[in-house]
Amino acid sequence: MLNIDETLWKEAVRLSGIGEKTAVVRAGLEALVARESARRLAAQGGSEPGIRGIRRRRSPPVVPVYLLVDTSVGGPFPAGRRCTQQIT
């Protein structure tokens, strides 16, 4: 048998909408465990000193490609024409 404050009990039932006594007590205990677990994690500063580095997926680096064109000499593409050849 549990000795529970009647006012606190009624407030818990009203706020939770749970009508069954066992379910109200269970929900209260689950909320207490969740709150204290979060409090302990926060007290650790959100860190785990002994943990190994976490591998992350990263995109491969983008390597810029530059095409230098000497416009001082005539080439196979006279001024005003576009190059349609694919450079490999």
C-alpha positions as CSV (number, residue, x, y, z in Angstrom):
1,M,0.0,0.0,0.0
2,L,1.3,3.4,-0.9
3,N,0.6,6.6,1.0
4,I,0.1,9.3,-1.6
5,D,-1.0,12.9,-1.1
6,E,-4.6,13.1,-2.4
7,T,-4.1,16.6,-3.9
8,L,-0.9,15.5,-5.7
9,W,-2.7,12.4,-6.9
10,K,-5.7,14.3,-8.4
11,E,-3.3,16.8,-10.1
12,A,-1.3,13.9,-11.6
13,V,-4.5,12.3,-12.9
14,R,-5.8,15.6,-14.2
15,L,-2.6,16.5,-16.0
16,S,-1.8,13.1,-17.5
17,G,-5.3,12.1,-18.4
18,I,-4.5,8.6,-17.1
19,G,-7.3,7.0,-15.1
20,E,-5.8,3.7,-14.0
21,K,-3.8,3.9,-10.7
22,T,-1.0,1.6,-11.7
23,A,-0.5,3.4,-15.0
24,V,-0.3,6.8,-13.2
25,V,2.4,5.5,-10.8
26,R,4.3,3.8,-13.7
27,A,4.2,7.1,-15.7
28,G,5.4,9.0,-12.7
29,L,8.3,6.6,-12.1
30,E,9.3,6.7,-15.8
31,A,9.2,10.5,-15.8
32,L,11.4,10.6,-12.7
33,V,14.0,8.2,-14.2
34,A,14.1,10.2,-17.4
35,R,14.6,13.5,-15.6
36,E,17.4,12.1,-13.3
37,S,19.1,10.5,-16.3
38,A,19.1,13.8,-18.2
39,R,20.4,15.6,-15.1
40,R,23.3,13.1,-14.8
41,L,24.2,13.4,-18.4
42,A,24.1,17.2,-18.1
43,A,26.4,17.0,-15.1
44,Q,29.0,15.2,-17.2
45,G,29.1,18.1,-19.6
46,G,27.9,16.0,-22.4
47,S,31.3,14.3,-22.8
48,E,32.7,10.8,-22.5
49,P,36.4,11.1,-21.7
50,G,37.4,7.5,-22.8
51,I,35.5,7.4,-26.1
52,R,37.3,6.9,-29.4
53,G,37.0,9.3,-32.2
54,I,33.7,9.0,-34.1
55,R,34.0,8.3,-37.8
56,R,31.9,10.6,-39.9
57,R,30.8,10.5,-43.5
58,R,32.4,13.4,-45.4
59,S,32.1,14.3,-49.0
60,P,35.4,14.1,-50.9
61,P,37.1,17.4,-51.2
62,V,36.4,19.5,-54.3
63,V,39.5,20.1,-56.4
64,P,39.2,23.1,-58.6
65,V,40.2,22.7,-62.2
66,Y,41.6,25.7,-64.1
67,L,42.0,26.0,-67.8
68,L,44.5,28.5,-69.0
69,V,44.1,29.9,-72.5
70,D,46.7,31.9,-74.3
71,T,44.6,34.4,-76.4
72,S,47.7,36.2,-77.7
73,V,48.2,33.7,-80.4
74,G,45.8,32.3,-83.0
75,G,44.8,28.8,-82.2
76,P,42.4,26.2,-83.6
77,F,39.5,28.3,-82.3
78,P,39.5,31.8,-83.7
79,A,37.9,34.6,-81.7
80,G,34.1,34.4,-81.6
81,R,33.9,30.6,-81.9
82,R,33.2,28.3,-79.1
83,C,35.2,25.2,-78.2
84,T,33.0,22.1,-78.6
85,Q,35.7,19.6,-77.9
86,Q,35.7,17.8,-74.6
87,I,38.9,18.2,-72.6
88,T,40.0,15.0,-70.9
